[in-house]
Amino acid sequence: MLGKKGWRLLKFETSLVGRVFKAKYYPHSSFLDAKLGCNPSYVWRSILETQTLLKRGARWRIGDGRSISVVEHPWLTDMQNPCIITHNEDLRGMTVDQLFKICVRAWNENVIDSLFVTRDRRAIYDVMKEKVAKISVVCWNIWRARNEVIWNNRNVRAGNVVSVAVAYLSQWQDVQKKRKVTSHMPNSSPGNIERWTKPERGCVKINCDAALFTSTSQFGVAWVVRNDKGDLIYANCRCFVGKPESHYAEAVSIREALSWAKDAIDSREESNDPDLQLRFVVESDC
């Protein structure tokens, strides 16, 4: 409970309680930099005990960078150590905005390359990459939600657009990390890796899968359709609310894949196109 109080002081500085504590104990800084001070109250002593805990998990999000200390604040995307490790007297008192180009919110490569060690340079450049990635995936999901409304008459809650987009990005990043780890594993020889195989000639293969997001009480399904040449024909994914068992989520992914196959067959019959392949193979890992 005290940790939640400390988090609220950090996040909601303009609230009535936040303004009172800030005015008395940390008028020129944030809760993460606050000190015990003179004649502190029992409540303040108790809340301040959670500061160390919050520092372990808290990260600064880069805006204009004016209030973020380059050396003292955790603002990098490195989960193991989000702080700068470079020891350079020129960095003392410097804020993140001083690393930007003049009048442009973009890194000044000359300044960064001259002041920081290799590890910090890479971590700093990753901050902007992460920000651009989030903006891109949110814009993509906004467009996708718009298409759902226009073409499928399916309303998407505005609050879910961002959360689902961030979940997609997190999943994709996790997959990339796993691929890097697998590529360096001693037993990751080509014979030990399961690879996609083409269907028989004249067939279409549908690969489907599901993922559980327990933190948001959601699960997602996706399916990819490829022909006997390995060419991509169609791909889609959907998100549902709930916390089902894994086998149920996999069953939903198969259902959605079969539903697409049925629609494809109906479209073929309506168009009288004899060249459209009708034989489907559905493949899942359940």
C-alpha positions, 0 to 999 in steps of 0.5 A: 500500500505504501508503495502505491502511495509513493507511485501516486506522488510520482505520477500525480504531482499536480494532485492536492496531496502531491502538491502538498508533499512536493512543496514541503519535501522536494520543491525542486525535484521529484519523489525519486530524488526526495530526501527525508528533510527536517522535522519529517512527519511519520507519514512522510517517513513511511512513504519515503521507505518505498523510494528504493523499491520504486527506483528499481522499476521506475523509468523516465519517459523521454519528452522534452528531456529538460527535467531528466538528468543524464547521469542520475535518472534511469532513462535508458531502455536497458532492463538490467541497468537503465542508468548511464555508466560513463564516468565523465565530468562533462556529464555532471549537471547535464540534462537529456535535452542537451543531447538533442540537436538544436530545435530538433528532438533528435539525437546529436550523434557528434555529442553522444559519440564524443561523451559516452562509452560504447554501451551507453551510446547503443543504449541511448540510440535504442531509446529513440528506436523504441519510441519510434517503434511504439508510435508506428505500431500504435498508428498501425493499430489505429488504422486497423481499428478504423478498418474493422469499423468500416468494413466489418462493422466491429467497434473497437474500444479506444482504450484497447487500441494502444494496449493491444498495439503495445502488447503486439510490439512486446511480443514481436520484441520477445520473439526477436530476442528468442531468435538471437538466443536460439541462433547462439545455442550449441544445439540449434543445428538445422536438424533440431529446428522445426521448420515450416513445410510446403503443403502438397501441390494444389493445397493451401496451408493455414498455420494458426496459433494463440497467445495469452496476455494474463496481465491484461486478461486478454488472449489473441489468435492469428493465422497465416495462409500460404500456397504450395509455393510458400507464397503468402496469401493472407494473414490476420489476427484478433484479440479477445477478452478473457483468461482461458486455458491454453488449449481453449485459446488454440481451439479459437485460433483453429475456429477462426482459421476454418471460418476464413477457409469457409469464406474463401470457399464461398467466395470461390463458388460465387466467382466461379473461378475454377483456378482458385484452390479449395483444398486446405490444410490447417496446422497448429501446435496444440 
